[in-house]
Structure formats: C-alpha cells, structure tokens
Amino acid sequence: MFWSNKTSIYSLVARPLIFKLPPEGAHKASEIALSLPGVWNVFRPFNGAHNSKLSTDLAGISLPTPVGLAAGFDKDFKVVGSVLNLGFGFVTGGTITLSSRPGNPKPRVVRLPDQSALMNSLGFPGQGLEAAVRRLGKYRKQRDRILVSIAGTIEDEIVECLHRTQPLAAGIELNISSPNTTGLRIFHEPARLRGLIEGLVADRLVPLFVKLPPWPRDTDNRREMLKLAETAVDAGVDGLVVANTHPVESRRLQAGRGGLSGAPLFEHTELMIADVQALVQGQAAIIACGGVSTAEHVWQLLASGASAVQLYTSFIYEGPGLPSRINRRLVKLMDMEGIDTVADITGPPPDVK
C-alpha cells in the first residue's frame, strides 16, 4: 500500500498539487475527499492500529493505539469515520463553541514548508454546538474513540457544551489555551479555572481533559503555567493535554499574531511533558501535543510520561498514510526492545533503520 513507504505517493504527487491551493482551500478539498467514507473504509485492515501491543488506556478510555488526531482538523465532525479508518486511535473534534463563529479575518493560516510548520490565527471558526451534536449522533459506533474539544469565555456556555456533547463522546477536552481567541485568558487565573473545572467535574459523565497553554523555560512563566496544571488536577480533571500552539507574531497573518504548530515544537513538547509528569505523579493522564511526526517521537513522549499523543500539522505535511506508518514503526521499535505494551516503554527509542 502507498502508505507503507516513507516516501509516499502523497508527498511525491498529492502534496505538491494540494499546496498550490491556499491552506484553507486545501483543507476544504481534503474535507471533501474524506467525506467519501466508502473510499477510506478500505484502509481499515491495513492501518496498523490492530496490533494489541499498541492498545493503551487513557484515563479509563481504551484505545487501539496512542496516536490521535488533535482538535482543529475536523472542527465540525464531518469526517470522523474516515479519519479513524486511517489508523488514528482517537480523534479530537472541534473546538466547539455554543454558537457558530466566523473566526478571525483572513489570511489566518500560513504554511512554513521549510520548517514543516504552520501559523494560524483561526479563532475557532465553526458551525456551533447544534451542528456538532447533530453530526456526532451519526458516529455512535465510533463514540469510544472520539474526544470533543469545547471552549467559551463564559462558564455557562462551556457547561452547556459539556452537557450536550458528553453523551456522544469518550471524553471532553476543555480548551482554555488557544492564542487566537479573545477572552480565554480569563481561565488562566487559577481561582477562575478551579471554579470552572469543579462545575464541570460535578456534571461529567466521561473523562475530562484540560488543554494547557505552552510555557517558555524561564522560571516565572513556567511556574505560572504549571500552577494551572496543578489547579486543574486538584480540581478533579482526569487528564491534561500538553500543549496548545505556541504564540507568535507575524504580519503574514491578518490578526498580526497567532499560534505556531509543527516540527519546531517537538523538543519543547518533550520538556513540558517531563515537567507535568514530575508535577502530577500519575494523578492525571497526559496527552502530548506539539511537533509529533514519527514513531520515535511517540516513543520519547510515552517514555517521558504521556499516555497518548496528538498530531495535526504533520498530518498536513505527510498525508493520510502517516498514522499507519507511525503505528507500524512503533511496533517494530517495541519488538526490537522486547516490549509487549506501550505502557512499558521507557528510555530512548532503539536506533533501527
């Protein structure tokens, strides 16, 4: 199959054509292609997600592989089934807000091909809660592999999103950290965050995760962000997503600022996972997010304390075969080390060609 090789048909043929389109136009084209479920069903037997060695537990959610798709790709839950067929263990859809939103002015997505990275200032464009709930109802068979990302600037709006979506999902991801959305920083105040989480925890039916903002290595900012992680865990969340895109400024974005994602983030992601693991000491599950593109990356993050990973930008650059390649490569690495379950991964990955 074309996705079994490192150099795929996608990277040789499809990506150069797709990248001739503006980023949001290319995303729309991908969405149209993935909306043809019959085409992508044939991938299921070959996607590498059926090896029992990859099975993982994420805060009580049983997943076939720890490799997930991050929020932002399937904002309105249009292509969940097709994406799961590619080999992802889970999909995080959204981010959902109570009402529909147009997002920020365009241009709001910029490719950085020399870095395998993206800048975005999207601002949660989406059709809102009602449309998401309607579509989620069609994925009841896949419910146990769907996380729903929710956000808002008013507690009551977020609570409503939780109530309406949690019967249709395996877990809820609370996004308090997008650098592109005005008003989210109110929940960076520990007391405000605690009050929000305690209200959500009181009503939750499924595991609740909080997506944290990234933090630089300087002591003051690092301490501030880790205080949010500590507050979230003390308030009762089941897991933390580490972390969102990194704030950047750029005149290429109409808003003048946005979030950086992709390959440049990986080393910092690994450091943040180690920070959080040292803080929570197993009291909460950790999902690593930022710069993940290889099985070796997955190995390193699991060894650092993550239970699962999310990727997005590498999916744009590497194409639909990426999750399958990561799954298969991860099993190969585990076999080389005599490891039978991802929960037992420790230390650096073996050097295998």
C-alpha positions as CSV (number, residue, x, y, z in Angstrom):
1,M,0.0,0.0,0.0
2,F,1.2,3.5,-0.7
3,W,1.4,4.5,2.9
4,S,3.9,1.7,3.8
5,N,6.8,3.7,2.5
6,K,8.4,6.7,4.0
7,T,8.3,8.5,0.6
8,S,4.6,8.1,-0.3
9,I,2.5,9.0,-3.3
10,Y,1.1,11.8,-1.2
11,S,4.5,13.5,-0.7
12,L,5.6,13.0,-4.3
13,V,2.4,13.8,-6.1
14,A,-0.6,14.9,-4.0
15,R,1.1,17.3,-1.6
16,P,2.7,19.5,-4.4
17,L,-0.7,19.8,-6.0
18,I,-2.6,20.4,-2.8
19,F,-0.1,23.0,-1.7
20,K,-0.8,25.0,-4.8
21,L,-4.1,25.8,-3.1
22,P,-4.4,28.3,-0.2
23,P,-4.2,26.5,3.1
24,E,-7.9,26.8,3.9
25,G,-8.8,25.8,0.4
26,A,-6.6,22.7,0.7
27,H,-8.3,21.9,3.9
28,K,-11.7,22.1,2.3
29,A,-10.5,19.9,-0.5
30,S,-9.3,17.3,2.0
31,E,-12.6,17.5,3.8
32,I,-14.5,16.8,0.6
33,A,-12.2,13.8,-0.2
34,L,-12.6,12.4,3.4
35,S,-16.4,12.8,3.2
36,L,-16.5,9.8,0.9
37,P,-16.4,7.0,3.5
38,G,-16.5,4.1,1.1
39,V,-13.1,5.1,-0.2
40,W,-11.5,5.2,3.2
41,N,-13.1,2.0,4.5
42,V,-10.6,0.0,2.5
43,F,-7.8,1.5,4.6
44,R,-9.1,-0.1,7.9
45,P,-7.5,-3.6,7.6
46,F,-4.1,-2.1,6.7
47,N,-3.8,0.9,9.0
48,G,-1.6,-0.7,11.6
49,A,-4.0,0.0,14.5
50,H,-5.0,-3.6,15.1
51,N,-1.8,-4.8,16.9
52,S,-2.6,-5.5,20.5
53,K,0.8,-4.2,21.6
54,L,-0.4,-0.6,20.8
55,S,-3.5,-0.8,23.0
56,T,-3.5,1.9,25.6
57,D,-5.6,3.2,28.5
58,L,-6.2,7.0,28.5
59,A,-7.9,7.9,31.8
60,G,-10.1,4.8,31.5
61,I,-10.7,5.1,27.8
62,S,-9.5,2.0,25.9
63,L,-7.8,2.9,22.6
64,P,-6.3,0.7,19.9
65,T,-3.2,3.0,19.6
66,P,-2.0,6.0,21.5
67,V,-1.7,8.1,18.3
68,G,-4.6,10.6,17.9
69,L,-5.6,13.5,15.7
70,A,-5.6,16.8,17.5
71,A,-8.5,19.3,17.6
72,G,-8.7,21.7,14.7
73,F,-8.7,19.4,11.7
74,D,-12.3,18.2,11.9
75,K,-13.9,21.3,13.5
76,D,-17.5,20.3,12.8
77,F,-17.3,16.5,13.0
78,K,-17.7,16.0,9.3
79,V,-15.1,13.2,8.6
80,V,-14.6,11.4,11.9
81,G,-15.2,7.9,10.5
82,S,-12.8,8.3,7.5
83,V,-10.1,9.7,9.7
84,L,-10.3,6.8,12.2
85,N,-10.0,4.4,9.3
86,L,-6.6,5.8,8.5
87,G,-5.2,4.4,11.8
88,F,-5.7,7.0,14.4
89,G,-6.5,5.6,17.8
90,F,-8.8,8.5,18.5
91,V,-9.9,11.8,17.0
92,T,-10.4,15.1,18.9
93,G,-13.0,17.1,17.1
94,G,-13.8,20.7,17.4
95,T,-13.1,23.1,19.0
96,I,-16.9,23.6,19.6
97,T,-18.4,26.8,20.9
98,L,-22.0,27.3,21.9
99,S,-22.8,29.5,18.9
100,S,-21.4,29.4,15.4
101,R,-18.4,31.6,14.8
102,P,-16.8,33.0,11.6
103,G,-13.4,33.1,13.2
104,N,-10.7,35.7,12.7
105,P,-10.2,37.7,9.4
106,K,-8.2,36.0,6.6
107,P,-5.4,35.3,5.9
108,R,-5.3,33.3,9.1
109,V,-3.3,30.2,8.1
110,V,0.2,30.3,6.7
111,R,2.4,27.4,5.7
112,L,6.1,27.3,6.6
113,P,7.2,24.4,4.4
114,D,10.9,24.8,5.2
115,Q,10.1,24.1,8.8
116,S,7.2,21.6,8.3
117,A,5.2,24.0,10.3
118,L,2.0,26.2,10.2
119,M,1.0,29.5,11.7
120,N,-2.7,30.1,12.4
121,S,-5.0,32.7,13.8
122,L,-8.2,30.9,13.1
123,G,-10.2,31.9,16.2
124,F,-12.5,28.8,16.4
125,P,-14.4,29.1,13.2
126,G,-17.2,26.6,13.3
127,Q,-20.9,25.9,13.0
128,G,-21.6,25.7,16.7
129,L,-22.9,23.3,19.2
130,E,-26.2,22.3,17.5
131,A,-24.5,21.3,14.2
132,A,-21.8,19.3,16.1
133,V,-24.3,17.4,18.2
134,R,-26.3,16.5,15.1
135,R,-23.2,15.1,13.4
136,L,-21.9,13.3,16.5
137,G,-25.1,11.4,16.6
138,K,-24.1,9.6,13.4
139,Y,-20.9,8.2,15.0
140,R,-22.3,6.2,17.8
141,K,-20.3,3.1,16.8
142,Q,-17.1,5.2,17.0
143,R,-18.1,7.0,20.2
144,D,-15.5,5.3,22.3
145,R,-12.7,6.8,20.1
146,I,-14.0,10.4,19.9
147,L,-12.9,13.3,22.1
148,V,-14.8,16.6,21.9
149,S,-12.9,19.9,22.3
150,I,-15.1,22.6,23.8
151,A,-14.4,26.3,24.7
152,G,-16.0,29.5,25.6
153,T,-15.5,32.7,27.5
154,I,-18.5,32.3,29.9
155,E,-18.8,29.3,32.2
156,D,-22.5,28.7,31.4
157,E,-21.6,28.3,27.7
158,I,-18.9,25.8,28.4
159,V,-21.2,23.8,30.8
160,E,-23.9,23.6,28.1
161,C,-21.3,22.3,25.6
162,L,-20.3,19.6,28.1
163,H,-23.9,18.6,28.8
164,R,-24.8,18.3,25.1
165,T,-21.7,16.5,23.8
166,Q,-20.6,14.1,26.6
167,P,-23.3,11.5,25.9
168,L,-21.8,11.3,22.4
169,A,-18.1,11.1,23.2
170,A,-15.5,9.1,25.1
171,G,-14.1,12.2,26.6
172,I,-14.1,16.0,26.7
173,E,-11.2,18.3,26.1
174,L,-11.5,21.8,27.6
175,N,-9.6,24.3,25.6
176,I,-8.5,27.3,27.7
177,S,-5.3,27.9,25.8
178,S,-5.9,29.0,22.1
179,P,-3.7,32.0,21.5
180,N,-6.1,33.1,18.8
181,T,-9.3,33.6,20.7
182,T,-10.1,36.7,22.7
183,G,-11.3,36.0,26.3
184,L,-9.8,32.6,27.0
185,R,-7.1,34.0,29.2
186,I,-9.7,34.6,31.9
187,F,-9.3,30.9,32.8
188,H,-5.5,31.3,33.2
189,E,-6.4,32.8,36.6
190,P,-6.2,29.8,39.0
191,A,-9.3,30.6,41.0
192,R,-11.4,31.1,37.9
193,L,-10.1,27.9,36.4
194,R,-10.8,26.0,39.6
195,G,-14.4,27.2,39.7
196,L,-15.0,26.2,36.1
197,I,-13.5,22.8,36.4
198,E,-15.2,22.0,39.7
199,G,-18.5,22.8,38.0
200,L,-17.7,20.6,35.0
201,V,-16.5,17.8,37.2
202,A,-19.7,17.8,39.1
203,D,-21.6,17.0,35.9
204,R,-19.2,15.0,33.9
205,L,-20.1,11.5,32.6
206,V,-16.8,10.9,30.8
207,P,-13.2,11.8,31.4
208,L,-12.4,15.5,31.3
209,F,-9.1,16.8,29.9
210,V,-7.8,20.4,30.0
211,K,-5.6,21.6,27.2
212,L,-2.9,23.8,28.6
213,P,-1.0,26.7,27.0
214,P,2.7,26.1,26.4
215,W,5.3,27.7,28.6
216,P,8.8,29.0,28.0
217,R,11.7,27.8,30.0
218,D,12.1,31.0,32.1
219,T,11.2,30.4,35.7
220,D,8.3,32.8,36.2
221,N,6.2,31.8,33.1
222,R,7.0,28.1,33.7
223,R,5.8,28.4,37.3
224,E,2.6,30.2,36.2
225,M,1.6,27.6,33.7
226,L,2.5,24.7,35.9
227,K,0.2,26.3,38.5
228,L,-2.6,25.9,36.0
229,A,-1.8,22.2,35.6
230,E,-1.7,21.8,39.4
231,T,-5.0,23.6,39.8
232,A,-6.7,21.6,37.1
233,V,-5.6,18.3,38.7
234,D,-6.6,19.4,42.2
235,A,-10.0,20.4,40.9
236,G,-10.6,16.9,39.6
237,V,-9.7,16.7,35.9
238,D,-8.8,13.3,34.5
239,G,-6.1,14.4,32.2
240,L,-4.0,17.2,30.7
241,V,-3.2,18.0,27.1
242,V,0.3,19.4,26.8
243,A,0.1,21.8,25.0
244,N,-1.5,24.2,22.5
245,T,0.2,26.1,19.7
246,H,3.0,28.5,20.6
247,P,2.2,32.2,20.4
248,V,3.9,34.0,17.5
249,E,3.6,37.4,15.9
250,S,3.6,37.7,12.1
251,R,2.5,40.3,9.5
252,R,1.5,37.4,7.2
253,L,-1.5,36.8,9.5
254,Q,-4.2,39.4,9.2
255,A,-4.5,39.4,13.0
256,G,-0.8,40.1,13.4
257,R,-0.4,37.2,15.7
258,G,-1.3,33.5,16.0
259,G,-0.1,30.1,17.0
260,L,2.9,28.1,15.7
261,S,2.5,24.3,15.2
262,G,4.6,21.6,13.7
263,A,8.1,20.3,13.8
264,P,9.8,23.2,15.6
265,L,7.7,22.4,18.7
266,F,8.8,18.8,19.4
267,E,11.8,19.3,21.7
268,H,9.9,21.8,23.8
269,T,6.9,19.4,24.0
270,E,9.1,16.7,25.4
271,L,10.4,19.1,28.1
272,M,6.9,20.1,29.0
273,I,5.7,16.5,29.3
274,A,8.6,15.9,31.8
275,D,7.6,19.0,33.7
276,V,4.0,17.9,34.0
277,Q,4.8,14.3,34.8
278,A,7.0,15.4,37.6
279,L,4.2,17.6,38.9
280,V,1.2,15.2,38.7
281,Q,3.0,12.0,39.5
282,G,0.3,9.8,37.9
283,Q,-2.7,11.7,39.3
284,A,-3.8,12.6,35.8
285,A,-3.3,11.2,32.3
286,I,-1.2,13.2,29.9
287,I,-1.7,13.7,26.2
288,A,1.3,15.1,24.4
289,C,0.7,17.5,21.6
290,G,3.2,19.5,19.5
291,G,5.6,18.6,16.7
292,V,4.8,14.8,16.7
293,S,5.6,13.3,13.3
294,T,7.4,9.9,13.8
295,A,7.2,6.7,15.9
296,E,10.4,7.8,17.6
297,H,8.6,11.0,18.7
298,V,5.7,8.9,20.1
299,W,8.2,6.6,21.9
300,Q,10.0,9.6,23.5
301,L,6.8,11.2,24.7
302,L,5.4,8.0,26.1
303,A,8.7,7.4,27.9
304,S,8.5,10.9,29.3
305,G,5.1,10.2,30.9
306,A,2.4,10.7,28.3
307,S,-0.3,8.1,27.9
308,A,-1.2,9.2,24.3
309,V,-0.2,11.8,21.7
310,Q,-2.0,14.1,19.3
311,L,-0.7,15.3,16.0
312,Y,-2.1,17.6,13.3
313,T,0.4,19.6,11.3
314,S,2.5,16.6,10.4
315,F,-0.7,15.0,9.0
316,I,-1.0,18.0,6.7
317,Y,2.6,17.6,5.5
318,E,2.9,13.8,5.5
319,G,-0.6,12.8,4.3
320,P,-3.2,10.1,5.1
321,G,-0.6,7.4,5.5
322,L,1.1,9.0,8.5
323,P,-0.8,7.3,11.3
324,S,-0.3,3.9,9.7
325,R,3.4,4.4,9.3
326,I,3.7,5.5,12.9
327,N,1.7,2.5,14.2
328,R,3.8,0.0,12.2
329,R,7.1,1.7,13.1
330,L,6.2,1.8,16.8
331,V,5.5,-1.9,16.8
332,K,8.9,-2.5,15.1
333,L,10.7,-0.5,17.8
334,M,8.9,-2.3,20.5
335,D,9.8,-5.7,19.0
336,M,13.4,-4.7,18.9
337,E,13.3,-3.9,22.7
338,G,11.2,-6.9,23.6
339,I,8.3,-4.7,24.8
340,D,4.8,-6.1,24.7
341,T,2.7,-3.0,25.6
342,V,3.1,0.7,25.1
343,A,2.7,1.3,28.9
344,D,6.1,-0.4,29.3
345,I,8.0,2.0,27.0
346,T,11.0,3.6,28.8
347,G,14.2,5.2,27.8
348,P,15.3,6.3,24.3
349,P,13.9,4.5,21.3
350,P,16.2,1.9,19.7
351,D,18.3,3.0,16.6
352,V,16.6,0.9,13.9
353,K,16.7,1.6,10.2
